[in-house]
Amino acid sequence: MVYKHPSKSNIVILTGAGISAESGLSTFRDENGLWCQHRIEDVATPEGFRRDPQLVHRFYNQRRAQLKDVKPNAAHLALAEWERRWKEEERGNFLLVTQNVDDLHQRAGSRNIIALHGELLKARCSHTEKVMAWSEDLATDLPCACCGNPGAMRPHIVWFGEMPLEMETIYAALSECDMFVSIGTSGTVYPAAGFVMEARRNQKARTVEINLESSGSPYFHEVFEGKASQLVPNLANSIS
Ligand code: APR
């Protein structure tokens, strides 16, 4: 299948944990996924953080430390190369929206990224909301790098019940896109799970899903089942 794109064509990509699975990072809902090992309400809600901040810090400290041991895979690299080519040929906008909080897209070379669920390598001052780059452990007795109060820094992660980041920019891009590609997400968590429907509102968008197994959403024109590390380079190379 070769997609012949008009000279100007805007692309929006959505990725989930499945794109990082082959780099060695756990997904959430697969067998032995993160939500099999931890209760969401304990480690991914503001209430859980208030109840036991040290448990939450341990959960994110372990995931942050793991980033040193993994690297981008062929799927991350193919998206970065596609974006680079799109920019070089002035073919239109290319936006990568990721639900992932790892840094693999950034390390692969993707530039125009929105991490709508936050990032493991950032921390936030609970008093000023200031976001800071942060690659070390967080702890309840750690003086905040912003306000100095011990324990005031929290992971810059969007927890359940909190508002994902840069939603206006995302919806504007979806309303203008010619192609929407969803990669490695179960499509179970909103608002990201609704992005394909948003893209379909503008009749011109072609919608494509790449996933180990189809999420079952009826809004995709094409669904490719298999591993992202094989299917994403295939798709990127088929776009001219
Ligand atoms: N290639 C392609 N897809 C894969 C691969 C792979 N190698 N391995 C797994 N997948 C698919 C699975 O089939 C599954 O549909 O990736 C998807 C992962 O789904 P989830 O574990 O639910 O992860 P995700 O969709 O990113 O979760 C969304 O839920 O808990 C919140 O904030 C968390 O951002 C996360 C959100």
Residues whose N, C-alpha, C, O or C-beta is under 5 A from the ligand:
A	BS01	APR	G16 A17 G18 A21 E22 T27 F28 R29 D30 Q99 N100 H117 G184 T185 S186 G187 V189 I210 N211 L212 E213 G226 K227 A228
